[in-house]
Amino acid sequence: MAVLALAASGAVVADAVTPPPAHQNGTVGYKAVGPIDETNGFPLWYQDTNGVRLELCTDPNDALCIMGDVPNPQAPVSFPDNFPDEAFWSSGEATIDAGGGEKALLVTATEAAFASADGLPAKGQQISFGRIRVRVSGLVDGATYKVTHPYGVDSADAEPGAARGINTTEDVGSLVPDGVFDQTLGARPAPFLKWTGTDAPPGYLGDPNTPHTVTGSPYGTNFFRVEGPAGSFTGSTQLCSDPTLGDSPTATDDCIQTNDFNVQGKIATRGGVQVTKAYYANSGTGHMMDLFAYSTPGQTLIVSGTGISQTKMREDGAGNGRYYARVFADGAPPADLKVTNTSDKPNSVDHVEQSQFGDKVHIGSAVYSNDDHSLRVQAQSGDDTAALKLDGFPAATPTVDANGVSTFSIPNVNVPPADVMVTSNKGGVDSEDVVITGADDPSAQVVATITGDTHDVQVGQAVSLDGLSSVGTITAYDWTLNPATGATLTGTGSARTFTAQSPGTYVVQLKVTGNGAGNTSTDSYTINVFGAAAPPVADAGPDQLGVVPTATVTLDGTASKFASTYSWARNGGTGPAVTLSNANTANPTFVVPSSTTSQTYTFTLTITDVNGTTATDSVTVRSDPGTITVDDAFYKRGGLEWRVRGSAQYCTANNLVSVYWNKPGASPVLLGTASPVADLGVCTYDFRLKNTPTALRPTTAGTVTVRSALGGEVLNRAFNLL
């Protein structure tokens, strides 16, 4: 039966976006999926970007089709009782002799299967996907192999153990049994492979029983090739003839290849038909029905059923395979309503079940008033007996006028919905954007905030104040001082300067005003003024210990009292020279140099008050370069691979770990770098160098040195030669 994919007035079956083709920037691969075949619930065909349409092969008597077994091979194929558990629109397989009795296998396919728990045919469990499977046995444990096939280049590590090889399967497609099969269009196994030349059996892309060269690769790689370390394929009869292929530039037992594939693909001869939408509306004593259908362009689709005139659906002139017809039934929609594609031989048919019909629901208006926060929605069904509901407002009951228009009036809706949906108990549905009317919202409430550089000063010492941290759209700043005598506020707008002539406690108040009635806010700032003879107190802040090398350190003298000026200077420590930025402010900065050992840096802060009196304080900064370990280090001759692993104290972006080989008779040679990563709270690094250049290949066991960019290091760590 037809599976509806309704939008607007209808029920949405799936809302996933159809993916683009998988190759060449979304231009090459699969192109389209055909109508659902009501006899089995699968698409009748898939089409690639070359315009080739392939049907699902389900004929056990067709030697050019491959499919799963059916329970009774002597009986006709029928769904679901005598149907294969897997079938194919396309398939391309290749096998290579890998030497020593081992082999390499490539499978590419567009496959039909079932998501049922036992994988057996069941209604409502149909799925489809594009598959790429690679299996290669007898390989070098842990080595990395390059696999080239018609649909790209993949890389895989050989797993250790009895199998000693590669076993990967990539299934991409419509893996959720929802009756929609377009997600498979994003899989890789397309365009479909076909035999080269004109040898293919008529109506087929090839013979799955006969290996043959093929064409169809979007990259021109119409072969199956596996490359790896030397010695991987000793004894193979299908070694690559080009010695530059594989890891070794001279060996030939590091690469195998075949150009022959066993190809299946049956050219689709029918366009099929699928009813995608079905609506009805009352019309006198009967019903007017709107039917929408999908097929290939240029088809003849006929609507028929008891009590209606046979009607040819008209085709969209855009050539997109969309068709439409409006038919009348004198009474209820007929139970045998169907759409037939008479262009197909044999005819394709899609029956329209009663449950697929929905009444035509139309939302006439959806308006939200921002003045009184009310929502008003008017809608009407094509069925006079339908009961409508407003989605999201289950308690809302509409009023219905003489013309059958339902009006929902919802008060006290603080936040309007962007759109609304009205559903009918007859199956119809419609959605509409909400139109918002009324005045704009009042301005946000302003909030006053005063910031200043200190709360404790001497007589004559200025304090800078501003209200720039206040929030909201502010139209006026009003500053006041209490008491009003003994000190002054100078300045305009959002900033003021406070200066006291007499000791005491003063409160500065800021009132900000915004748009709208009553939109004001106040904040207060207390300043304690001491006599001119009060001694200044320098405070360089607490010592900063365990600082990460390369980090920026900020010194802090803001806790000092009565400071009119600041002056910082370094006066000791074990660390190298550093540059102190903004040394005449309360908060200068410097960058801690990288070092292999902990270093100290001592700084003295000198402050001067308004009377010229000075005070000093010191602070110490100590760096911690952290530790780094080497837990495992080896060079694998068979795979031409270095690997060094360990832990690091710091998992920061700038803590790059460098690995050096202490090459005999020469200076240490940099092999490469790795960045530590945190995994379950543990900071580790894993350095790997594959396809190691000749100059970096050791012939005997030796040592490596590992250094952190922050200073940690491990010297002369032994490595194993495998």
Backbone hydrogen bonds, N-H to C=O, Kabsch-Sander energy under -0.5 kcal/mol:
donor,donor_aa,acceptor,acceptor_aa,energy
2,A,351,H,-1.6
4,L,2,A,-0.6
5,A,276,T,-1.3
6,L,11,A,-1.9
9,S,7,A,-0.8
10,G,8,A,-1.2
12,V,10,G,-0.5
22,A,187,A,-0.6
23,H,28,V,-2.5
27,T,23,H,-1.8
28,V,23,H,-2.1
30,Y,185,L,-0.6
31,K,47,Q,-3.4
32,A,47,Q,-1.5
34,G,45,W,-3.3
37,D,42,F,-3.2
38,E,36,I,-0.7
40,N,37,D,-1.8
41,G,37,D,-3.0
44,L,35,P,-3.2
46,Y,54,L,-1.7
47,Q,32,A,-2.9
48,D,52,V,-2.1
49,T,29,G,-2.5
51,G,48,D,-2.0
54,L,46,Y,-2.7
55,E,266,K,-2.4
56,L,44,L,-1.0
57,C,88,F,-2.2
58,T,56,L,-0.7
62,D,59,D,-1.8
63,A,61,N,-0.8
65,C,62,D,-1.8
68,G,86,E,-3.3
75,A,72,N,-1.5
78,S,82,N,-1.6
82,N,78,S,-2.1
83,F,80,P,-0.7
85,D,69,D,-0.6
87,A,112,A,-1.8
88,F,57,C,-0.6
88,F,66,I,-0.5
89,W,110,T,-2.7
90,S,110,T,-1.2
91,S,264,Q,-2.0
92,G,108,T,-3.1
93,E,262,N,-2.1
94,A,106,L,-2.1
96,I,104,A,-2.5
98,A,96,I,-0.6
98,A,102,E,-1.9
99,G,102,E,-0.7
102,E,99,G,-1.8
104,A,96,I,-2.5
105,L,135,R,-3.3
106,L,94,A,-2.6
107,V,133,R,-2.5
108,T,92,G,-2.0
109,A,131,R,-2.0
110,T,90,S,-2.1
111,E,109,A,-0.6
111,E,129,F,-2.8
112,A,87,A,-3.3
113,A,127,I,-2.2
115,A,125,Q,-2.6
119,G,116,S,-1.3
125,Q,122,A,-1.7
127,I,113,A,-2.3
128,S,174,S,-1.4
129,F,111,E,-1.9
130,G,172,V,-3.1
131,R,109,A,-2.9
132,I,170,E,-1.9
133,R,107,V,-2.7
134,V,168,T,-2.5
135,R,105,L,-2.4
136,V,166,I,-2.3
137,S,103,K,-1.7
138,G,163,A,-1.4
139,L,164,R,-3.7
142,G,158,A,-2.6
143,A,140,V,-1.9
145,Y,156,A,-3.2
146,K,227,E,-2.5
147,V,145,Y,-0.5
147,V,154,D,-3.3
148,T,146,K,-0.5
148,T,225,R,-2.6
149,H,152,G,-2.5
152,G,149,H,-1.9
154,D,147,V,-3.2
156,A,145,Y,-2.2
158,A,143,A,-3.0
159,E,165,G,-2.9
165,G,159,E,-1.0
166,I,136,V,-2.6
168,T,134,V,-2.6
170,E,132,I,-2.6
171,D,169,T,-0.6
172,V,130,G,-2.3
172,V,170,E,-0.6
174,S,128,S,-1.4
175,L,173,G,-1.6
178,D,176,V,-2.4
184,T,181,F,-0.7
185,L,182,D,-1.6
186,G,183,Q,-1.5
187,A,184,T,-2.0
190,A,188,R,-3.0
194,K,215,T,-2.0
195,W,205,L,-2.7
196,T,213,T,-1.8
199,D,196,T,-0.7
204,Y,201,P,-2.0
205,L,265,G,-2.5
210,T,207,D,-2.0
212,H,261,F,-1.4
214,V,259,N,-0.6
215,T,194,K,-2.3
219,Y,150,P,-0.6
220,G,217,S,-0.9
222,N,220,G,-1.1
223,F,221,T,-1.9
224,F,258,T,-2.6
225,R,148,T,-2.7
226,V,256,I,-2.2
227,E,146,K,-2.6
228,G,254,D,-2.5
232,S,229,P,-1.5
233,F,253,D,-2.5
234,T,231,G,-0.7
236,S,233,F,-2.1
238,Q,97,D,-0.6
240,C,255,C,-2.1
245,L,242,D,-1.6
247,D,228,G,-2.6
255,C,252,T,-0.8
256,I,226,V,-2.1
257,Q,238,Q,-2.3
258,T,224,F,-2.1
261,F,212,H,-2.8
262,N,93,E,-3.1
263,V,207,D,-0.5
263,V,261,F,-0.7
264,Q,91,S,-3.0
266,K,55,E,-0.5
266,K,89,W,-0.5
267,I,203,G,-2.4
267,I,265,G,-0.6
268,A,53,R,-3.0
274,Q,294,Y,-1.5
276,T,274,Q,-0.6
276,T,292,F,-1.8
277,K,292,F,-1.4
279,Y,290,D,-2.4
280,Y,358,G,-1.5
281,A,288,M,-1.9
282,N,382,G,-4.2
283,S,286,G,-2.4
286,G,283,S,-2.1
287,H,329,A,-2.6
288,M,281,A,-3.1
289,M,287,H,-0.5
289,M,327,V,-3.4
290,D,279,Y,-1.9
291,L,289,M,-0.5
291,L,325,A,-2.9
292,F,277,K,-2.4
293,A,323,Y,-2.2
294,Y,274,Q,-2.2
295,S,321,G,-2.0
299,Q,296,T,-0.7
301,L,299,Q,-0.7
302,I,340,T,-2.7
303,V,311,T,-3.3
304,S,338,K,-2.3
308,I,305,G,-1.8
311,T,303,V,-2.1
313,M,301,L,-2.8
314,R,324,Y,-2.7
316,D,322,R,-2.8
319,G,316,D,-1.6
323,Y,293,A,-2.4
324,Y,314,R,-2.1
325,A,291,L,-2.0
327,V,289,M,-2.3
329,A,287,H,-2.6
330,D,307,G,-0.9
331,G,329,A,-1.9
337,L,334,P,-1.2
338,K,304,S,-2.4
339,V,350,D,-2.2
340,T,302,I,-2.7
341,N,348,S,-3.3
342,T,300,T,-1.9
342,T,340,T,-1.0
343,S,300,T,-0.7
344,D,341,N,-1.0
348,S,341,N,-1.3
350,D,339,V,-2.3
352,V,337,L,-2.6
353,E,351,H,-0.7
356,Q,353,E,-1.4
357,F,354,Q,-1.3
358,G,278,A,-1.3
360,K,280,Y,-2.2
361,V,359,D,-0.8
362,H,380,Q,-2.7
364,G,362,H,-0.7
364,G,378,Q,-1.9
365,S,378,Q,-1.5
367,V,376,R,-2.8
368,Y,435,V,-3.0
369,S,374,S,-2.7
370,N,368,Y,-0.6
370,N,437,T,-3.3
373,H,369,S,-1.3
374,S,369,S,-0.8
375,L,410,I,-2.9
376,R,367,V,-2.9
377,V,408,F,-2.4
378,Q,365,S,-2.5
379,A,406,S,-2.5
380,Q,362,H,-2.2
382,G,360,K,-1.6
384,D,382,G,-0.6
386,A,383,D,-1.8
389,K,423,T,-2.4
391,D,389,K,-0.7
391,D,421,M,-2.9
393,F,390,L,-2.0
396,A,393,F,-1.9
399,T,407,T,-2.1
401,D,405,V,-2.0
404,G,401,D,-1.9
406,S,379,A,-3.2
407,T,399,T,-2.8
408,F,377,V,-3.3
408,F,406,S,-0.5
409,S,407,T,-0.5
410,I,375,L,-3.3
410,I,408,F,-0.5
412,N,372,D,-0.6
413,V,373,H,-3.3
414,N,412,N,-1.0
420,V,432,E,-2.6
422,V,430,D,-2.7
423,T,389,K,-2.3
424,S,428,G,-2.4
425,N,387,A,-1.6
427,G,424,S,-1.7
430,D,422,V,-2.0
432,E,420,V,-2.2
434,V,418,A,-2.2
435,V,366,A,-3.2
437,T,368,Y,-3.1
447,V,471,V,-2.0
451,T,466,D,-2.4
453,D,464,S,-1.0
457,V,528,N,-2.5
459,V,530,F,-1.6
460,G,500,A,-2.0
461,Q,458,Q,-2.2
463,V,498,F,-2.3
465,L,496,R,-3.1
466,D,451,T,-2.0
467,G,494,S,-2.5
470,S,467,G,-1.8
471,V,447,V,-2.0
474,I,472,G,-1.1
475,T,513,T,-3.6
476,A,513,T,-1.2
478,D,511,K,-2.3
480,T,509,Q,-2.3
482,N,507,V,-2.1
488,T,499,T,-2.6
490,T,497,T,-2.0
495,A,492,T,-1.5
496,R,465,L,-2.6
497,T,490,T,-2.6
498,F,463,V,-2.9
499,T,488,T,-2.0
501,Q,486,G,-2.8
502,S,486,G,-1.7
504,G,529,V,-2.2
506,Y,504,G,-0.5
506,Y,527,I,-2.8
507,V,482,N,-3.0
508,V,506,Y,-0.5
508,V,525,Y,-3.0
509,Q,480,T,-2.6
510,L,523,D,-2.8
511,K,478,D,-2.6
512,V,510,L,-0.5
512,V,521,S,-2.8
513,T,476,A,-2.0
514,G,519,N,-3.1
515,N,473,T,-0.7
519,N,516,G,-1.4
520,T,518,G,-1.7
521,S,512,V,-1.8
523,D,510,L,-1.9
525,Y,508,V,-2.3
527,I,506,Y,-2.9
528,N,455,H,-3.6
529,V,504,G,-3.3
529,V,527,I,-0.6
530,F,457,V,-3.1
530,F,528,N,-0.5
534,A,531,G,-1.8
537,V,561,K,-1.7
544,Q,620,T,-2.2
545,L,543,D,-0.6
547,V,622,R,-2.6
550,T,592,V,-3.1
551,A,548,V,-1.9
553,V,551,A,-0.6
553,V,590,F,-3.1
555,L,553,V,-0.6
555,L,588,P,-2.5
556,D,540,A,-0.7
557,G,586,A,-2.6
560,S,557,G,-1.7
561,K,537,V,-3.0
562,F,456,D,-0.8
564,S,562,F,-0.6
564,S,608,T,-2.9
565,T,608,T,-1.5
566,Y,584,N,-0.6
567,S,606,T,-1.4
568,W,583,A,-1.8
569,A,604,T,-1.8
571,N,602,T,-2.4
572,G,602,T,-0.8
575,G,600,T,-2.4
580,L,578,V,-0.6
581,S,579,T,-0.7
581,S,589,T,-3.0
583,A,580,L,-0.5
585,T,582,N,-1.4
589,T,581,S,-1.6
590,F,553,V,-1.7
592,V,551,A,-2.6
595,S,710,L,-0.9
601,Y,621,V,-2.5
602,T,572,G,-2.2
603,F,619,V,-2.6
604,T,569,A,-3.3
605,L,617,D,-3.7
606,T,567,S,-2.9
607,I,615,A,-2.8
608,T,565,T,-1.5
609,D,613,T,-2.7
612,G,609,D,-1.9
615,A,607,I,-1.7
617,D,605,L,-1.6
619,V,603,F,-2.3
621,V,601,Y,-3.0
622,R,544,Q,-2.6
623,S,599,Q,-2.9
624,D,547,V,-3.0
629,T,647,S,-2.6
631,D,629,T,-0.5
631,D,645,R,-2.1
632,D,645,R,-1.9
634,F,643,R,-2.4
635,Y,720,N,-2.6
636,K,641,E,-3.2
637,R,635,Y,-0.7
640,L,636,K,-1.0
641,E,636,K,-1.9
642,W,689,L,-2.2
643,R,634,F,-2.2
644,V,687,F,-2.2
645,R,632,D,-2.9
646,G,685,Y,-1.8
648,A,683,C,-1.9
649,Q,627,T,-1.9
655,N,652,T,-1.6
656,L,654,N,-1.5
657,V,674,A,-3.0
658,S,656,L,-0.5
658,S,707,R,-3.1
659,V,672,G,-2.7
660,Y,705,T,-3.0
661,W,669,V,-3.1
662,N,660,Y,-0.6
662,N,703,T,-2.0
663,K,661,W,-2.0
666,A,663,K,-1.9
669,V,661,W,-2.8
671,L,659,V,-3.0
672,G,659,V,-1.2
674,A,657,V,-2.2
677,V,684,T,-3.1
679,D,682,V,-2.8
682,V,679,D,-1.5
684,T,677,V,-2.5
684,T,682,V,-0.7
685,Y,646,G,-2.3
687,F,644,V,-3.1
689,L,642,W,-2.2
691,N,639,G,-0.7
692,T,640,L,-2.6
696,L,693,P,-1.8
697,R,694,T,-1.6
702,G,719,F,-0.6
704,V,717,R,-2.9
705,T,660,Y,-2.2
706,V,714,V,-2.4
707,R,658,S,-2.5
708,S,712,G,-3.8
709,A,656,L,-1.6
711,G,708,S,-1.8
712,G,625,P,-0.8
714,V,706,V,-2.8
717,R,704,V,-3.2
719,F,702,G,-2.3
720,N,633,A,-2.4
722,L,635,Y,-2.9
722,L,720,N,-0.6
